[in-house]
Amino acid sequence: MTGHAERKPAAPGIAARETAAASDAAPETAAPKEAGSPRLSRPAQLGLMIGPVLTMVDSSIVNVAVADIARELHATLDGVQWVVSGYLLALAAGLAASAYLARRFGTLRTYRMALIGFVAASAACAVAPTVPLLITARAAQGLLGAPLVPLAMTLLLGRQGAARRIPIAAGLLFFLAPALGPTLGGLLVATGGWPWIFLVNVPVGVAGLLGLRRVPAGAAAPADPGARFDPIGLTLLAAGLTAVLYGVSRAPLTGWLSPVVIGTVSAGLALLAGYLWWASRRAQPAVDLALVRYAQSRLALTLSVVSSVVAYAAVFLLPVFTQAVQGHSTLATGLALLPQGLITGVGTALGQRLATRIPVRTLVTGGFLVLGATSAGLLLLQADTPLGVTAIILSGRAVAIGFGITPLLFAMLAPLGDGQLADGNTIFNIAQRLGGALGVSLLATLYAAQVAATDPVTGFHHIGVILTGVALGAALLALRLAPIRQPSG
């Protein structure tokens, strides 16, 4: 059988799986198109994008308000830091349950209820009179918001088999959101006070709920009342993710060899290994590991995580450099970071158009080569470099990152059937969270060590060298991708 053999339309995902399996030995081919769910209207797409954007913005928006919250609620800075950490840890735990909830209750219904819960928790955060209550509300916000990103991706991609395509606007907003958080947070705190960093979610979330009314019922796999609950697997996965993320988040503060970091990361990895063993022996595990059974999917997943690490490391470290070394304000730094989100959309649009004409391997390899070249531009930054130059360098990196979004998602998810999309997207988000947190923490630690040994500019240049090397290494790895093309339409 070849990648062009006739497929039965009654078996969603089979054509894509056969295409992925045959693609390593096949010449440059396009995966077959399959009929699936109807195209989503613009209001429906907007409703689905609002939830993920809110959760990603909320991952970083509170950072700029920590001092104000501590002062107004009469708490210590260490105590208020749990407002940030509690959200991220609860988000990790909630991811573990996302795939099961989508299978059991339906993807669209689960997404709608998660968005309602996230909006309600945001309102509770805004009116919290004490730090303990605020931490509790933030944990609820993270737990309820966890399904929004993977389930929105599932609904946006639709039931199209191998022809799944992510909307260009979604690619733009998903990558703009992390850069938007600190800027938006600074503006809201300056104009209305810290409660507004939570209150802003209420009207925006309601708008998203209204948009969901335009999402057709057949946009994703229906509910399966017979889906089995896997309490052991869920516990292993949630506890493992939470422990690893907590340890990684503490590493820049206490050191990678501190007992708390070694203990929590080791325990978390052991729990995750236990989940892998458990899931391989279950017919319906908490999260189906089908995605990692395909070599091309594993490779595309790895490259996606590398891309995120290279992208977000600059997003997190550049504000430190521009404010502490160059003396720019938080607002000015945020405005300099914003164009990269918009330019990512341009790269996404270009990559999506070319993905139907040029093989995935060529596109992704080229994207990482451009990312490596533009990351080398970070070596040009000095203490007196204008912010405009910084914005131009970041925009070049953003084009390269956007360039590979569509082909990598296609290569990663093409082998999966519609019923496995929620699981595949959950694995993707788990990998992004773990890989991103680990990469950023390692680079933050290296930057601090370099600053202590040399100076801030030299330290930042060392990070630029590392990011350049990682991008070029990923370009070599991308040569192992299959020479398939994404279907048009």
N, C-alpha and C positions, 0 to 999 in steps of 0.2 A: 504494500500500500504506500502511496506517496502523498505528499501534502496536497495534491490536487484531486485525490479520489473523491467520489461522490459520497456525501454524508446524508444521514437521515435527519430531517429537521426536527423530529420528535425527541431528539436527545441533545439538549442544550449543553454546550461546553465540550462535547466529544470531538467536534471538528477542530476546535482550538487545541485540545490536548494532543490530537494526532499531528497537527501542524507543528506544535512545539517539539514533539518527540522526533519528527522527521527533519526538522529544520537544520540540525547540525550537519547533515550530510547533503542537504538539498542546495541547489543554486539559489540565487536571489529570487524569492517568491513572495507573493502577497497572501496573507492568511485569508481564508474565505469569509465572506460576509454572512451573517445570519439574521433572520428576522427576529425582532424582539419587541421591547416596549416602545410606545410612541415617543417622539421627541418631546422634551419638556419645554413649556413656554418660558419666556423670560421671567415673569413673576414667580413661576414655580422654581426656576433655577435660583433666583434671588432668595426665596424663602429657604432653600436648602443650603445656601452658602452663608447665610447670616449666623446660624448656630456655630459652625466651625470657626468662623472669624471671631465671634465673641469669646469662645473658649481659648483661642490662641492669643488674643489680645490680653485676656485676663491672666495669662501665664506670666506676663511681664508688666502689666499696667500698674500693679500695686507697688512695685519696687520704688518708684519715685515718691510714694506717699507714706513710706514707713515712718519717717521722722514725724510727720504731721499727725499720724494716727497715735503714735506713742505719746506725743505731747497732749493731745486733746483727750485721750482716754486714760492718761496718767499711768502709763505702763513703761516697761523697759524696752529698749531696742531689741534685746534678745527675745523677749516675749512676743513682740510684734512680728519678728521674723517668721514665727509659726503661721502667721496669716498667709505668707507666701508659700512656705514649705508644706503646710497642711493641704493647701489646694492641689499642689503638684502630686503629693503622695496619694491623696484620695482619687485624683484623676487616673493615676496608674492602676489603683485597685479597681476602679470602675471599668477600665478597659477590659479587664479579665472577663467581665460579665456581658459585655456588649454583644458578642456573637450569639450567645445563647438566647438573650432577650430578643434579638432580631429573629431568630429561628422560631422561638415559641410564640411570640406575639405579633410578628410581622415587622418588617424593617420600617415602613412608614409610620406605623402606630407607635413603635418604640421611639423613633426619632421625635415625633410630636410630643410624647409624654416627657421625654428627656429635656426638650426645649422649654416646656412649661415649668418643669421642676427647676431648671437652671435660672429662669427669669424670677421665680418665686424666691429662690435662695439668694439671688442678687439683691432683691428688695430687702430681705432679712439682713444682709450684710450692711446695707446703707443705714439701717436704723438700729444696729447693734449698739447697746450702751456700754458694753465692757469688752475687753480684749478676749476673754474666754468665749463669750457668745459670738464674737466676730470670727474667731478661729473655727468654731463649730459650724457657723453658716458658710464659711469659706470651704470647709471640708465637704459640706453638702453640695455646694456649688461645683466642686471638682468631681464628686462622685456622680452627680446627675448630668454633668456636662460631658463626661467621658465618652458616651456613645455617639456624640454629635459628629465628630470628624469621620470615623470609619463608616457610619451609616449614611452620612451625607454623600461620601464618595461612592458608596454602593448605589445610591439612588441616582446620582448624577451620571454615573457610568451606564446605568440602565441594563436591561436584559438583552444585550446585543451580541452575546457570544464573543467571537474574536474581534468584532468590529467596535468594541467599546472605545469611547472617546471622552475625555474629560473636557468640559467647556473651558474656553480660553479664560473667561472671567474668573472661573474657579481657581485656575492656576495662578492668576494674578493676585486674587485676594488671599489665598492660602499662604503665599510667600510674602505678601505685603504685611499681613497681620502681626508677625513677631516684631517687625521694625516699627509698626504703628503704635504698639503698646506704650513705650516710654514717652513718646511725643504727646499722645492723647492724654496720658495720665498727668503729665506736667501741665498741660493746658487746663484740664478739669480741676486739678488741685488749686491752681493759681486763680481761677475764676469763680469756682463754686465751693471749694473745700473737698476733703477726701471722700465724703459720702457719694459724690457724683461719679467717682470712678466705678461705682456699683450701680447707681441709679440709671446711668446711661444705658445699661443693658435692658432695662424694662421696656421703654418704647421701641427700641431696635428689635428686641426679641418678639414683641407683639407684632411688629411688622413682618417678621419672619413667619410667625404663626399664620398670619393672613395669607402670605404667599403659599403656604403649604396646602391651602384649599384648592390650589390649581394643579397640584401634583396628582396625576391619575393613579387609581388604585393598583393598576398593573405595572407600575414602574419598577417593582422589585418582587422578589419571591414572596409568596403569601405566608401567613402564619401556619405553623405546624403544631397543632395541639398535642401531638404525640412526641414532641421533642423531649428528650430525657434531660433532666437536670443532673449535673455532675458536681456535687458539693466538694468532693475531695480534690478534683482537678481545679475547680475554681479557687479553693483555699490555697493550694500549692502555687498557682499562677499569681493570684493577687498578693499573697504574702511575699513571694519571691521578687516580684516587680517593685513592691513598696520598699523592701529591704535594700535592694541594689540601688534604687534611686536615692534613698536616704543616705546611704553610705557615700555615694558619688557626690551628692550635694554638700556633704560635710568635709570632703577631702581638701578643697582649697583653704578651708579654715583651720583644720586640725592636722593636716598632713596625711598623705596616702598610707603611711605606716602606723598611724595612730590606732589604738585598739578598737575604737568605735568604728572606724572605716573598715579595717580588716575583718572585724567580726560581722558587721552587717552585710558587707559585700559578699563575704564567703558564705554566710547563711543564705543570702538571697540567691546566689548562684547554685547552691545545693538544692534549694527548693525548686528553682527553675529546671534543673536537671531531673529532679524527681517528677516534675510535670511532664517533661518530654517522655520519660519512661512510662508514666501513667497513661498519657494520651495515646501512645502508640498501641496500647492494649485495650482501648475503648472504642466502641462503635460510634458513640456520640460524645466526644470529649467537650470540655468547656469551650475550647477554641480548636477547630479542626486544623491540623497541620498539613493539609493537602498542598498548600502553597510551597512548602519547603521540600516536597518530594520531587519537584521538577528542577533539574539543574539550571535551566535558563531562568526560572523564577527566582531561585536562590541567588544567582549571579546578579540579576536586575535589582533584587532587594538590597544586596550588599552595596551595589553602586549607588542606589538611591540614598542609603544611609550615609555613605561617604560624601555625596553631594551636599546633604544637609549639614554635616559636620563642617565642611569647608565653608558653606554659606553662613551658618549661624555663629561660628566662631568669630568671624569678623563683626557680625551684628552685635555680639555681646562685648567684644574687646575694644572695638573702635570707640564707643562712647567713653570708655575709661581713658583712652589715649587722647581723644580730642578735648576732653574736659580737664583732666589732670595735667596733661603735658602742654597742650596748645592753648588752654585757658578759655575755651568756648563754653557757652551756656548750654543747659540741657535742651532748651528749645531749639537753639541753632544746630546742635548736633542732631536732634531728631529730624529737623527739616533737611539736613544733608543726607540722612539715611532714607528718607521717603522716596526719592526718585528710583532707587533700586527696585522697590516693589512694583512701580509702574513699568519699568523697563523689563522686569521679569515677565510681565504680561506680553510684551512685544516678543521676547524670546520664545514664550510658550506658543504664541500664534504662529511664529515662523517655524518652530519645530513641528507643530501639528500639521502644517501644510506640507512640509518636506517629508514627513513620516510616511506619506502615501506614495512617494516617488523614490526615496532613498532608503536603503536598508537601515534597520535599527543600529546595527553594529557601526556603520559609518557615521551616523548622526551622533550617537552617544560618544564615540571616540573623539570626534571633532569637537563636541561640546566640552569635554574634559581638557582637551589641548588648549582651547581658548580660555577655559577657566584657569588653567595653570599659568598661561601667559599674562592674563590680567591680574592674577594673584601676585605675580612678581612685581606688579606695579605698586604693591604695598611697601616695597623696599624704597620707593621714592619719597615716602612721607617723612617729613621732618617736623621739628617743633614749630616752625613758622610757615608750614604749607597751608595755603588757603583752603577753606572748606569746599570750595567749588572744585578744586582738583581732586579732593577725596571723593566727592560725589561722582565725578566722572569715572574714577577707578572702580568704584562700587557698581556703577551702572554697567561697565563692561563685564564685570563678574556676573551681574544679574542676567544679562543676555545669555551667557553661557549656561547658567543654571536653568533658566527657563527653556533653553534649547532642548534639554534632555528629559524634561518632565513627561511629555506625552509618550515618546518611544519607550522609556523605562517602565512607565505604568502599563503600557501595552504588553511588553515582554514579560512583565511580572504576573499580570492577571489573566492573560489570554488562555492559559491552560485550564482555568477554573470554570466550572459550571455556575449558573446563576445562583443556585442555592449555597454556593461556597464563597460568594463575593464578600459577604459580611465577615466571614472568618479571615479571608485573605486580606481585607482592608484592616482588620483588627491586628493581624500579625505585622502588617506594614507600619501601623501607628505605634505598636509596641517597640518595633525595631528602631523607628525614628526617635522615640522618646529615650530609649536606653542608649542608643548610639550617639544621639545628639548630646545628652547629658554627660556621657563619658568623655566624648571628644572635647566639649567645651570646658569641662572641669580639668582635664589633663592640660589643655592649652593655657588655661588660666593659671594653673600651678606653675607651668614652665615659664610663663610670662613674668610672674612674681619672682621666680628664682633668677631670671635673667636681669630683671630690674635691680634686684639686690646685688648682683655680681657686677653689673656694668652700669647702664643707665636706661631710662624708659624708651628712648628712641631705638637704641641697639636691641633692647629686649623685644620691641615690637617688630623690628626687622627679622629677628630670629623666628618669630611666629610666621611672618610672611614667607620665609624660606620653607618652613614646614608645610604650610598650606599649599605652596607651589609644588613641592615634592609629592604631597598626597594626591593632588589633582593629576599630575603627570603619571603617577603610579596607577591611578584609576583608569587613565586613558589606555595604558597597556592591558589592564584587566578587561576593559571593554572590548578588546579585540576578540575575546572569547564568546561574545554574544553571537546569536544566530543571525545570518544575513537575510532575515525576513523583513517584509514591509507591512505597514499597517494598512488595512483596507480603507478605501475612500468612502465617503458618505457620512 
